[in-house]
């Protein structure tokens, strides 16, 4: 491939992602406006229509697979009697059945605080997910996944759905964080649910869902990785999706996840 052809390809990709970023931020600002309107409407109306409930949860137009409160999943008072190590084990075992298409993780209160702060500053990101037999990005088999931070919720949606449906695009993977045990046990529990196929037919395996969960936590808690997130949200002219793909490919933690997933194929 000639140098001229490579430059033209890179320019085309940069242009594509700059246009996409403008679209995504437009959608995000639209959602913010809807949530503000929902808040004002609830003050003015005595009834609570369904859209107002969604606005109250900060999730305009989309329902969550996971319960909102930890008490809806388990008896918190009994869980509080266990040691932090035992709570980690119980939480992991409870979500171990892959047929349920859900996964879990445990964060420290410090990492949860970083994630909340960084998520408020930089609410959008794009995660390149390695998938076999999927060729969206030149040079690699990646599915681009749009991440929206609305802590304690994280919504993930295929890029193709955003391009096709805009604000109507529904998440195909969600995370909910529960901080009820943060003060007493130094733990924040996280649950991830695979919701449905994307409109383009994209479907996550549980291994891919785990990888997305780990990527979300890494990129919003680790300062070096978060610099890429910040760049996408605040310095778009210097954000490179190709550089992000290389970063993901060379990340030792994510490489281990890829290797483990391939063993299960």
Secondary structure, 3 states (H helix, E strand, C coil): CCHHHHHHHHHHHHHHHHHHHHHHHHHHHHHHHHHHHHHHHHHHCCCCCHHHHHHHHCCCCCCCCCCCCHHHCCCHHHHCCCCHHHHHHHHHHHCCCHHHCEEEEEECHHHHHHHHHHHHHCCEEEEEEECCCCCCECCECEEEEEEEEECCEEEEEEHHHHHHHHHHCCCCEEEEEECCCHHHHCCEEEEEEECCCCCCCCCCCHHHHHHHHHHHHHHHHCHHHHHHHHHHHHCHHHCCHHHHHHHHHHCHHHHHHHHHHHHCC
